[in-house]
Amino acid sequence: MPELKKIEKAMPVAPLKIIAMKSAQTLGDNINRYLVEFRKDTKNAYKSDKAFESYTCDNYLLDAITPRFNSGEAKGELLESVRGTDLYIIVDVTNHSIEYEMHGYTNYMSPDDHYQDLKRLIAACNGKAHRINVIMPFLYEGRQHKRSGRESLDCAYALKELADMGVENFITFDAHDPRVQNSTPLHGFDNFSPSYQFTKVLLNQVRDLIIDKDHTIVISPDEGALDRAVYFSTVLGVNTGMFYKRRDYTKIVNGKNPIVAHEFLGEKIDGMDVIIIDDMISSGSSMIDTARQLKSMGAKRVFICTTFG
């Protein structure tokens, strides 16, 4: 729950507006509906102040479109003014259901397409918004956060590019590696952990789950997810184990070194409930291999908690 006393005494930065891009319209509608009700019910001390105009209204959504030409190119267009507003742009770069026509063929939008449309709308603002904030539940190019060879640093470059265009704050959920925020050290970067949601669902849905060190253990499926597993296990008060991926560094398959085996580091799990925690499932093969190996080691039940799948 928000701290209402602080909110009731706070002066907003500027009149709030939200652009929910095509990829995130449902999320934008839900946020807008909640804000309308919340702000009307909040007894803010400044409501009668002239500066508080537009603080409460029936709709915070701002109309904006990104139409495409037959060539596949596009443009960003604002159908309302953003001058002086505190603007939040919501985009879901993993929404593959959006279609567009190009030279008579139907194409589905990729993360790159969504990212380019985001930049188009920011460019359309033309520096007129008081502040621009981007809500991106799945961080664009989050998995390309480090170099393993002659590679591009796409996530860091994307954040820097958006910051250079005028974005002040980034809001995301369970970034693959939150240290990527070091690319924009003077800008806001809020990374929300879903640990509470994982815990709530487990406790509500699995009534016979006993959470203590004798009955439950949290497992990281690889080295990259160890920080999440350690945090989650600390919250629950149980122990942690991990798998590490033994790879064949003499060859590259589909752009990466193939996994030879998943090796386990940790205590005995015989008869215990195991919770695997990670930020995403890509193909699912590694997660299935991990769960299968845990069962062969004597795990009672295996629960998989991931933010994105």
C-alpha positions in Angstrom: 0.0 0.0 0.0 1.3 3.5 -0.8 2.1 5.9 2.1 -1.0 8.1 1.8 0.2 10.8 4.1 3.3 11.5 1.9 1.1 11.5 -1.2 -1.5 13.8 0.3 1.3 16.4 1.0 3.1 16.0 -2.3 2.9 18.4 -5.2 3.0 16.7 -8.6 5.8 17.3 -11.0 3.5 18.3 -13.7 0.1 17.3 -15.2 0.2 13.6 -15.8 -0.3 12.0 -19.2 0.1 8.4 -20.3 0.8 7.1 -23.8 0.0 3.4 -23.9 1.5 2.1 -27.1 -0.3 -0.5 -29.2 1.7 -3.2 -27.6 0.6 -2.3 -24.1 -2.9 -0.9 -24.4 -4.5 -3.3 -21.9 -1.9 -2.4 -19.3 -2.3 1.3 -20.0 -6.1 1.1 -19.6 -5.8 -0.7 -16.3 -3.2 1.9 -15.0 -5.4 4.8 -16.2 -8.5 3.4 -14.5 -6.7 2.9 -11.2 -5.2 6.4 -11.3 -8.5 8.0 -12.0 -10.1 6.4 -9.0 -7.0 6.8 -6.7 -6.5 10.5 -7.4 -10.1 11.3 -6.9 -10.2 9.5 -3.6 -6.9 11.0 -2.3 -7.4 14.0 -0.1 -4.4 16.1 -1.3 -3.7 19.3 0.5 -3.0 21.1 -2.8 -6.2 20.2 -4.6 -7.6 23.7 -4.5 -4.3 25.2 -5.7 -4.1 26.7 -9.2 -1.0 24.5 -9.8 -3.1 21.4 -9.2 -5.2 21.9 -12.3 -5.4 18.7 -14.4 -4.3 16.7 -11.3 -7.6 14.9 -11.2 -9.4 14.1 -14.5 -11.4 11.4 -16.1 -8.7 10.2 -18.4 -4.9 10.4 -18.3 -4.4 8.6 -21.6 -3.0 10.6 -24.5 -3.8 9.7 -28.1 -0.7 8.8 -30.1 -0.2 6.6 -33.2 2.6 5.0 -35.1 1.2 4.4 -38.6 3.2 2.5 -41.1 3.8 3.1 -44.8 3.6 0.3 -47.4 7.4 0.2 -47.4 7.4 -0.9 -43.8 8.7 2.4 -42.5 6.7 4.3 -39.9 6.3 7.6 -38.1 5.2 8.7 -34.6 2.3 11.2 -34.3 0.8 12.8 -31.2 -2.9 13.6 -31.6 -2.8 15.8 -28.4 -0.4 18.2 -27.0 2.2 17.0 -24.5 3.5 20.5 -23.6 4.4 20.8 -20.0 3.2 17.3 -19.0 4.8 14.6 -16.9 4.6 11.9 -19.6 4.8 8.2 -19.1 5.1 6.0 -22.2 4.3 2.3 -21.8 5.7 -0.3 -24.2 5.8 -4.1 -24.3 8.6 -5.0 -26.6 7.7 -8.7 -26.4 4.2 -8.4 -27.8 4.5 -10.3 -31.1 0.8 -10.2 -31.9 0.8 -6.7 -33.5 0.6 -7.0 -37.3 1.5 -4.6 -40.1 1.5 -4.8 -43.9 4.7 -4.4 -46.0 4.6 -4.8 -49.8 1.5 -6.9 -49.6 2.9 -9.2 -46.9 1.7 -9.5 -43.3 4.5 -9.0 -40.7 4.5 -9.3 -36.9 6.3 -6.7 -34.9 9.6 -7.7 -33.3 11.2 -6.1 -30.2 13.2 -4.0 -32.6 10.0 -2.6 -34.2 8.5 -1.8 -30.9 11.7 0.0 -29.8 11.9 2.1 -33.0 8.2 3.1 -32.5 9.0 4.1 -28.9 11.8 6.4 -30.2 9.5 7.8 -32.9 7.0 9.0 -30.2 9.7 10.4 -28.0 11.0 12.3 -31.1 7.5 13.5 -31.8 7.4 15.1 -28.3 10.1 17.4 -29.6 11.3 18.4 -26.1 7.9 19.9 -25.2 7.1 17.5 -22.3 8.2 18.6 -18.9 9.5 15.1 -18.2 9.5 11.8 -20.1 9.4 8.5 -18.4 9.4 5.0 -20.0 7.7 2.0 -18.5 9.1 -1.1 -20.2 8.1 -4.3 -18.3 10.5 -6.4 -20.3 13.8 -4.5 -20.7 14.7 -4.2 -24.4 17.8 -6.3 -25.2 18.2 -7.1 -21.5 20.0 -10.3 -22.3 22.6 -8.5 -24.3 24.0 -6.8 -21.3 27.7 -7.9 -21.6 30.2 -8.8 -24.2 31.4 -12.4 -24.6 33.5 -11.6 -27.7 33.2 -9.2 -30.6 29.7 -8.2 -29.7 27.5 -5.1 -29.4 26.3 -3.9 -26.0 22.7 -3.4 -27.2 21.0 -2.9 -23.8 23.4 -0.3 -22.6 23.3 1.5 -25.9 19.5 1.5 -26.0 19.3 3.0 -22.5 21.9 5.6 -23.4 20.1 6.4 -26.7 16.8 7.0 -24.9 18.5 9.1 -22.2 20.1 11.2 -24.9 16.6 11.7 -26.4 15.3 13.2 -23.2 14.0 10.2 -21.1 14.5 10.9 -17.4 13.4 7.7 -15.8 13.2 4.0 -16.8 10.8 1.6 -15.1 11.2 -2.1 -15.7 10.6 -5.5 -14.0 13.3 -8.0 -13.1 15.9 -6.8 -15.5 18.2 -9.6 -16.6 21.1 -7.8 -15.1 20.2 -4.5 -13.4 23.8 -3.3 -13.4 23.1 -2.2 -17.0 21.8 1.0 -15.4 25.4 2.0 -15.1 25.2 3.1 -18.7 23.0 6.0 -17.6 24.1 6.8 -14.1 22.5 10.3 -13.9 19.0 9.0 -14.8 16.4 7.1 -12.8 16.2 3.3 -13.2 13.6 1.5 -11.2 13.8 -2.3 -11.3 10.9 -4.0 -9.5 11.3 -7.6 -8.2 8.4 -10.0 -8.4 9.4 -12.0 -5.3 6.3 -10.9 -3.4 4.0 -12.2 -6.2 5.9 -15.5 -6.4 5.5 -16.0 -2.6 1.8 -15.0 -2.6 1.0 -17.4 -5.4 2.9 -20.3 -3.9 1.3 -19.9 -0.5 -2.2 -19.5 -1.9 -2.0 -22.3 -4.4 0.1 -24.9 -2.7 -1.5 -25.2 0.7 0.7 -28.0 2.0 4.0 -26.3 1.1 6.1 -26.1 4.3 8.7 -23.3 4.1 11.6 -24.0 6.3 15.2 -25.3 5.8 14.2 -28.9 6.3 11.5 -29.0 3.7 12.2 -26.4 1.0 15.2 -25.1 -0.9 15.5 -22.4 -3.6 17.6 -23.3 -6.7 19.2 -21.1 -9.3 19.2 -22.8 -12.7 22.4 -21.0 -13.7 25.1 -18.5 -12.5 23.2 -15.5 -13.8 20.1 -16.1 -11.6 22.1 -16.7 -8.4 21.4 -13.2 -7.0 17.7 -13.7 -7.4 17.8 -17.1 -5.8 19.9 -15.8 -2.8 17.5 -12.9 -2.3 14.4 -15.1 -2.5 15.8 -17.8 -0.2 16.8 -15.1 2.3 13.2 -13.7 2.3 11.8 -17.2 2.8 14.5 -18.2 5.4 15.6 -21.3 3.5 18.9 -22.5 1.9 20.1 -22.0 -1.7 21.7 -24.2 -4.3 22.6 -23.6 -7.9 23.4 -25.2 -11.3 26.1 -24.1 -13.5 26.2 -24.7 -17.2 29.2 -26.6 -18.4 29.7 -25.4 -22.0 31.8 -26.5 -25.0 33.9 -23.4 -25.7 35.4 -25.0 -28.8 32.3 -24.5 -31.0 29.4 -22.0 -31.5 25.9 -23.1 -32.3 23.2 -20.5 -33.0 25.4 -17.8 -31.8 26.5 -19.3 -28.4 28.6 -22.1 -27.0 26.4 -25.2 -26.6 25.7 -26.5 -23.1 27.3 -29.9 -22.3 25.8 -30.5 -18.9 24.1 -28.9 -15.9 26.2 -29.4 -12.8 24.7 -29.0 -9.3 26.3 -27.1 -6.4 24.4 -27.4 -3.1 23.2 -29.7 -0.3 21.2 -32.9 -0.6 17.6 -32.3 -1.8 16.2 -35.8 -1.2 12.6 -35.5 -0.2 12.5 -31.7 -0.3 10.3 -29.2 -2.3 12.4 -27.3 -4.7 11.7 -23.8 -6.0 13.6 -22.8 -9.2 13.7 -19.0 -9.7 14.8 -17.1 -12.8 13.9 -14.0 -14.8 12.7 -15.7 -18.0 12.2 -18.9 -19.9 13.4 -18.7 -23.5 13.2 -22.1 -25.2 12.4 -23.9 -21.9 14.9 -26.7 -22.6 17.4 -25.7 -19.9 14.6 -25.4 -17.3 13.2 -28.8 -18.3 16.7 -30.3 -18.0 17.1 -28.7 -14.6 13.8 -29.9 -13.3 14.4 -33.4 -14.6 17.8 -33.6 -12.9 16.4 -32.3 -9.6 13.7 -35.1 -9.7 16.4 -37.7 -10.4 18.3 -36.3 -7.3 15.2 -37.1 -5.2 13.3 -33.8 -5.1 9.8 -34.2 -3.8 8.2 -31.5 -6.0 9.7 -28.9 -8.3 8.1 -25.4 -8.6 9.3 -23.0 -11.3 8.9 -19.2 -10.7 9.9 -17.0 -13.6 8.9 -13.4 -14.4 8.8 -13.8 -18.2 8.1 -16.9 -20.3 
